[in-house]
């Protein structure tokens, strides 16, 4: 478990170090060489290694002969036991770009997916001792979480019409689930996930063209359906107005012909070419 400690100010010990250095030099100059050398060696070998400067959003994990002593998180200039082993652990936010990988979605379709994960160390003890190289651990676990997430959802609802959440259409829900999956995996390392989001999503090359054609066909069918629905309404309205205003009396055969002609005009994807009838309606 992480334990925060507050070491001695380094400025006080720096003053002592300078005084001992001056004293050692003075002893050497006054021919007390042995004593002067001892003072200088003690000053350089025992006091100097105890100084450490910690920048903002950084920390030092202190151990003594393998035993965890504590963590220094406050920035400043300090002096600690020279025999302490000082391991630097950054507390800054880190952005990890998980390179695009090929995985299978819920329907088994190969897709290309990549993500961006922002994280920082929350527990320095776990980050330093619970895992080996926590940065590599974050990278591998993030990729594993992405693979699992892709297998839980379909790319879209073309094949899975009952899907309420898909990778392509529901980015907020997917990103929230991704952050949750990664957070669970990184808990052992004392890592806090700030944000996780998918930044690259596409069908794999081998099926991309076929899926694009399918999407285009689906869009065309949907558009045609809307056109036909509107055309039927317009034909119905036209017949109703003609009947109500008694502009012309149409029998069933004439109505069928009129409906056919109107649907051709309204639903066709090209401009209709009219044919002028100079005789009667039956000619």
Phi, psi and omega in degrees: 000139182293139177228122182270133180236159180237105183281178179288147177299138182284339183291322179296314180290332177294320177297317178297320180298319180293320179296317179295322178297316179294321180294318179297317178296319180297320179295321178295318180296325181272021174073007175267065190296314183300311180295320180297319179295319179299315180297316180295318179296316178298321181294312185284320187276330186253325184268313184304318180295347182278350181281141175208141177246128183245121179279164179302145180058040174221170181207166174230126177267120188257130175229151178232109181052043177091350181265133180286125180263315181162182181235134175262120182248339182283135178286150179149188180251120188229168172232128179232173179308123182301338181275354177293142170268126187249110180255125182279130175230120182283140177256006181285156175288138182238136176256123179251123177263103179281113185300150181301129181235158178264125179222174176253135177280189184300328181273000181087005179283133178288128180229159175254127184219138177221163184211164174238130182236126175253128183214169174206161180282127177259321182239106184292330179297313179294318181296326183275327190237341183280330180227163177263117181058081187298332179296316176294324178299316179298316182297313183292316181292327177295318178295320179295322179294322179295318178298318179295317181298316181299326179285347181272339186230156175276154178299313174210185184259025176293319179264330180248084186292339181272357182291127178267338179231125178232162182295325186276325189264337187239071185294321182297311180296319181295315180296321177296317179293323178296315179298322179294316180298316181291320180300318179298321183286330184266359180301322182296334182264004180068032182257135176258127178271118180279316182201147174216129181211149177280128181244359178209124182211123179197160173291150177295157187303321187292340179238001185300315183294317180296319180291326177295317178297323179293319178296319179296319179296319179297319179295321179295316179298317180296320179294316179299321179300318178294320180297313180297318179300317178292321181295318178299319178296321180291321178296316178300318180294320180296314179297322180294317179293318179298319180290319184289321182271358177053043179287321180207145177265124182241128173278181185296324180294318180291322177299318180297319179294319180295317179299317180298315181294318180295320180294323177296317181292315186283327185264347182291149179269003176231159179295135180285144177257108185289149175246118182278129179256113182267357179257217177272175179295338183266003181247000000 
